[in-house]
Amino acid sequence: MNWRAVLLLVSVLGALSAASAIADQGLLKNAGDAVPGHPGLTYADLVRQAVPDLRLNDADQRFEGHFRTPPRHLAGEGFRGESSDPAVLAFVADKRILVGGKRRIALLADLGGKEGRIEGLAVLMLFDDEGGTPKLLDAADVGIDKDTAFADQAVLLLGPGDSALVTWSEHDAADLTMGGYMIVSPVGDRLTMVDQLPLTSESLCSWKAVETARFATVPDPDGPLHRIEATVTAKIGHTGQEGCNDERHPAAATHIFHAVWRWNPASRRFEPAASTLDGLKALNRELFE
């Protein structure tokens, strides 16, 4: 995904939804930009820890390189694929978080596409930021659709010394936006997926449906880390246009769905504690399939 695609991603989503799912595009960085807090270090230097031969191609002025092996995908092998050859570093986004009370850099790098797949290669990298040069601790692919960026609620506090991360992936076709959030736990300096939240928004002649999600964390009286909560709102409205030939004519309504995940110390993972998201799946089958 290039800079033009990022701007289009934000503008299209903003037209369909009440609030953009994507973090401020002004926070995106170029490969050659300096890393704040680390004089003389660029984002390309950090990404090179995951892509060892990353370098500037003088012919096309792009940073290109190769993975020794494709990074694992947090959503499972079904999303994994071979990166384009070479992988091309387009942009990076930088979030500073705490893991176990220690400073970490969470870097999301757009590294192009994958052979034969719609999902882009979006590598989330976790760096130790306690000493001099940040050291790569873990890296994984989080792209679950064509374009991926940090969500507007990118960092969720899990307590005084820990945070979770949220990314958003999507692709657009005419007046249809299909995408999904991924909630990621970096607890223990190991990136794991908490869950995915697929959302769809569409604007037709006579009606439109807009799905949005908001996240929160609340203390868990029985656990060391906060619970993660998600609220999905699906708003269906009528446009008032006449002479439309839409196949479906859903009633105007607002539907609310909830989900909660709790930290399980035994499995060292966040696990579902409560959810009405099956209702969202049923609604989407009714509206879009």
C-alpha positions as CSV (number, residue, x, y, z in Angstrom):
1,M,0.0,0.0,0.0
2,N,1.5,3.4,-1.0
3,W,0.8,6.8,0.4
4,R,-1.9,7.5,-2.2
5,A,-3.6,4.3,-1.1
6,V,-3.4,5.3,2.5
7,L,-5.1,8.6,1.9
8,L,-7.8,6.9,-0.2
9,L,-8.3,4.3,2.5
10,V,-9.0,7.0,5.1
11,S,-11.2,9.1,2.8
12,V,-13.4,6.2,1.6
13,L,-13.9,4.8,5.1
14,G,-14.7,8.3,6.5
15,A,-17.4,8.7,3.9
16,L,-19.0,5.4,5.0
17,S,-18.6,5.5,8.7
18,A,-19.2,8.0,11.6
19,A,-15.5,7.8,12.6
20,S,-12.5,6.6,10.8
21,A,-11.1,3.2,11.8
22,I,-7.6,4.2,10.7
23,A,-5.2,6.2,12.9
24,D,-4.2,9.6,11.7
25,Q,-2.3,9.1,8.4
26,G,0.0,12.0,9.4
27,L,1.6,9.6,11.9
28,L,2.9,7.4,9.1
29,K,6.6,7.4,8.6
30,N,9.0,6.9,5.6
31,A,11.7,4.3,5.7
32,G,14.4,6.9,5.8
33,D,12.8,8.9,8.7
34,A,14.7,9.1,12.0
35,V,13.5,7.1,14.9
36,P,12.6,9.5,17.8
37,G,14.8,8.9,20.8
38,H,17.5,7.2,18.8
39,P,19.8,9.7,17.0
40,G,21.3,8.3,13.8
41,L,18.8,5.4,13.5
42,T,16.2,5.2,10.8
43,Y,13.0,3.1,10.5
44,A,14.7,1.2,7.7
45,D,17.4,0.2,10.2
46,L,14.8,-1.2,12.5
47,V,12.9,-3.1,9.7
48,R,16.3,-4.5,8.6
49,Q,16.3,-6.6,11.7
50,A,13.4,-8.6,10.2
51,V,14.4,-8.1,6.5
52,P,18.2,-8.5,6.7
53,D,19.1,-7.4,3.1
54,L,16.7,-4.4,3.1
55,R,18.3,-1.6,1.1
56,L,17.5,1.4,-1.1
57,N,17.2,0.5,-4.8
58,D,18.8,3.4,-6.6
59,A,16.9,2.6,-9.8
60,D,13.4,3.1,-8.3
61,Q,14.3,4.7,-5.0
62,R,12.4,2.0,-3.0
63,F,13.6,0.1,0.0
64,E,13.6,-3.6,-1.0
65,G,14.6,-6.8,0.6
66,H,13.8,-10.5,1.2
67,F,12.7,-12.6,4.2
68,R,14.7,-15.7,5.0
69,T,11.3,-17.3,5.7
70,P,7.9,-15.7,5.6
71,P,6.8,-14.4,8.9
72,R,4.1,-16.3,10.8
73,H,0.6,-14.9,10.6
74,L,-1.2,-14.2,13.8
75,A,-4.5,-15.4,12.3
76,G,-3.1,-18.7,11.3
77,E,-1.6,-20.6,8.4
78,G,-4.7,-19.9,6.3
79,F,-3.5,-16.2,5.9
80,R,0.1,-16.9,5.4
81,G,1.7,-16.5,2.0
82,E,4.9,-15.9,0.1
83,S,5.8,-12.2,0.0
84,S,6.3,-10.5,-3.3
85,D,9.8,-10.7,-4.6
86,P,11.3,-8.4,-3.4
87,A,9.4,-7.2,-0.4
88,V,9.0,-3.4,-0.7
89,L,8.8,-1.2,2.4
90,A,6.2,1.5,1.8
91,F,5.4,3.0,5.2
92,V,5.8,2.4,8.9
93,A,3.8,3.4,11.9
94,D,5.3,3.7,15.4
95,K,3.6,3.2,18.7
96,R,5.3,3.3,22.1
97,I,3.9,0.9,24.7
98,L,4.8,-0.9,27.9
99,V,5.1,-4.7,28.2
100,G,5.7,-6.0,31.7
101,G,6.5,-2.4,32.7
102,K,9.3,-2.2,30.1
103,R,9.5,0.2,27.2
104,R,8.7,-1.2,23.8
105,I,8.4,0.0,20.2
106,A,5.5,-1.5,18.3
107,L,6.3,-0.9,14.6
108,L,3.8,-1.8,11.8
109,A,5.5,-2.0,8.4
110,D,3.7,-2.2,5.0
111,L,6.0,-4.6,3.0
112,G,3.9,-4.9,-0.1
113,G,1.7,-7.8,-1.3
114,K,1.8,-11.6,-1.2
115,E,1.8,-13.9,-4.2
116,G,-1.7,-15.0,-5.2
117,R,-3.4,-13.4,-2.2
118,I,-5.5,-10.3,-1.6
119,E,-4.0,-9.7,1.8
120,G,-1.1,-7.3,2.0
121,L,2.0,-8.1,4.0
122,A,1.7,-6.0,7.1
123,V,4.4,-7.0,9.6
124,L,4.0,-6.0,13.3
125,M,7.4,-5.8,15.0
126,L,8.0,-5.5,18.7
127,F,11.4,-4.0,19.8
128,D,13.0,-3.7,23.2
129,D,13.4,0.1,23.9
130,E,15.1,-0.1,27.3
131,G,18.7,0.3,26.1
132,G,20.7,1.8,23.2
133,T,19.7,0.4,19.8
134,P,16.2,-1.2,19.9
135,K,16.4,-5.0,19.6
136,L,13.7,-7.0,17.7
137,L,11.9,-9.3,20.1
138,D,9.1,-10.7,17.9
139,A,7.5,-10.1,14.5
140,A,4.4,-11.4,12.8
141,D,2.1,-10.7,9.8
142,V,-1.2,-9.1,10.8
143,G,-2.7,-8.3,7.4
144,I,-6.2,-9.8,7.1
145,D,-7.2,-7.8,4.0
146,K,-5.6,-5.7,1.2
147,D,-4.6,-2.6,3.2
148,T,-3.6,-2.6,6.9
149,A,-2.8,0.2,9.4
150,F,-3.0,0.8,13.1
151,A,-6.6,1.5,14.2
152,D,-7.7,4.8,15.6
153,Q,-7.8,3.1,19.0
154,A,-4.4,1.5,18.4
155,V,-3.3,1.1,22.0
156,L,-5.5,-0.4,24.8
157,L,-4.2,-0.2,28.3
158,L,-4.2,-3.5,30.1
159,G,-2.9,-2.0,33.4
160,P,-0.1,0.2,34.6
161,G,2.6,-1.7,32.7
162,D,1.0,-3.5,29.8
163,S,-0.9,-2.6,26.6
164,A,-2.7,-4.4,23.7
165,L,-2.6,-3.3,20.1
166,V,-5.4,-3.0,17.5
167,T,-5.0,-3.0,13.7
168,W,-7.5,-2.5,10.9
169,S,-7.4,-4.1,7.5
170,E,-9.8,-3.5,4.6
171,H,-10.5,-3.4,0.9
172,D,-13.0,-1.2,-1.0
173,A,-15.2,-1.8,-4.0
174,A,-17.4,1.1,-5.2
175,D,-19.7,1.9,-2.2
176,L,-18.7,-1.3,-0.3
177,T,-16.1,-1.4,2.5
178,M,-15.1,-4.8,3.9
179,G,-12.6,-5.1,6.6
180,G,-11.7,-6.2,10.1
181,Y,-10.0,-5.3,13.3
182,M,-7.3,-7.5,14.9
183,I,-6.7,-7.2,18.6
184,V,-3.1,-8.2,19.4
185,S,-1.6,-9.1,22.8
186,P,2.2,-8.5,23.2
187,V,2.2,-9.8,26.8
188,G,5.4,-11.6,27.6
189,D,7.0,-10.0,24.5
190,R,5.2,-12.6,22.3
191,L,2.7,-11.3,19.8
192,T,-0.6,-13.3,19.8
193,M,-4.0,-12.6,18.3
194,V,-6.8,-12.0,20.8
195,D,-9.5,-12.0,18.1
196,Q,-10.7,-10.5,14.8
197,L,-13.8,-8.4,14.3
198,P,-15.0,-8.4,10.7
199,L,-17.1,-5.4,9.7
200,T,-18.9,-4.4,6.5
201,S,-20.3,-1.0,5.4
202,E,-22.3,-0.3,2.2
203,S,-24.1,2.6,0.7
204,L,-26.8,1.8,-1.9
205,C,-29.4,3.8,-3.6
206,S,-32.2,3.4,-1.1
207,W,-30.4,2.4,2.1
208,K,-27.0,2.2,3.7
209,A,-25.4,0.2,6.5
210,V,-22.5,1.4,8.6
211,E,-20.7,-0.8,11.1
212,T,-18.3,0.7,13.6
213,A,-16.5,-0.7,16.7
214,R,-15.2,0.9,19.9
215,F,-12.8,-0.7,22.4
216,A,-12.3,-0.3,26.1
217,T,-10.5,-2.0,28.9
218,V,-11.7,-2.5,32.5
219,P,-10.0,-3.9,35.6
220,D,-10.6,-7.6,36.1
221,P,-11.0,-8.2,39.9
222,D,-9.9,-11.8,39.4
223,G,-7.0,-11.3,37.1
224,P,-3.7,-9.4,36.7
225,L,-4.6,-7.7,33.4
226,H,-7.6,-5.6,32.4
227,R,-10.4,-7.2,30.4
228,I,-10.8,-6.1,26.8
229,E,-14.3,-5.1,25.7
230,A,-15.6,-4.3,22.2
231,T,-18.9,-2.8,21.2
232,V,-19.9,-3.0,17.5
233,T,-22.7,-0.7,16.3
234,A,-24.5,-1.5,13.0
235,K,-26.7,1.4,11.8
236,I,-29.1,0.8,8.9
237,G,-30.7,3.9,7.5
238,H,-32.8,4.9,4.5
239,T,-31.6,7.5,2.0
240,G,-35.0,8.7,0.8
241,Q,-34.1,8.2,-2.8
242,E,-36.8,7.0,-5.2
243,G,-36.7,4.8,-8.2
244,C,-34.1,2.5,-6.8
245,N,-33.7,-1.1,-7.8
246,D,-32.0,-2.5,-4.7
247,E,-32.6,-6.2,-4.1
248,R,-32.9,-5.8,-0.4
249,H,-35.0,-3.4,1.7
250,P,-33.9,-3.8,5.3
251,A,-35.8,-1.8,8.0
252,A,-34.0,1.2,9.5
253,A,-32.5,0.2,12.8
254,T,-29.5,0.3,15.1
255,H,-28.0,-3.0,16.4
256,I,-25.5,-3.2,19.2
257,F,-23.2,-6.2,19.8
258,H,-20.7,-6.8,22.5
259,A,-17.7,-9.0,23.2
260,V,-15.3,-9.4,26.2
261,W,-12.0,-11.2,26.5
262,R,-10.2,-12.1,29.8
263,W,-6.6,-13.0,30.5
264,N,-6.1,-16.6,31.4
265,P,-2.9,-17.0,33.4
266,A,-2.8,-20.8,32.8
267,S,-2.8,-20.5,29.0
268,R,-1.2,-17.1,29.0
269,R,-3.7,-15.8,26.5
270,F,-6.7,-13.6,26.3
271,E,-9.8,-15.8,25.9
272,P,-13.5,-15.1,25.1
273,A,-15.5,-14.4,28.3
274,A,-18.8,-13.2,26.7
275,S,-20.0,-12.4,23.2
276,T,-23.1,-11.5,21.1
277,L,-21.0,-11.3,17.9
278,D,-22.8,-14.3,16.4
279,G,-25.7,-11.9,16.0
280,L,-23.5,-9.6,13.9
281,K,-22.6,-12.5,11.7
282,A,-26.3,-13.3,11.2
283,L,-27.1,-9.7,10.4
284,N,-24.3,-9.5,7.9
285,R,-25.5,-12.6,6.1
286,E,-28.9,-11.1,5.9
287,L,-27.6,-7.8,4.6
288,F,-24.7,-8.6,2.3
289,E,-24.9,-12.3,1.2
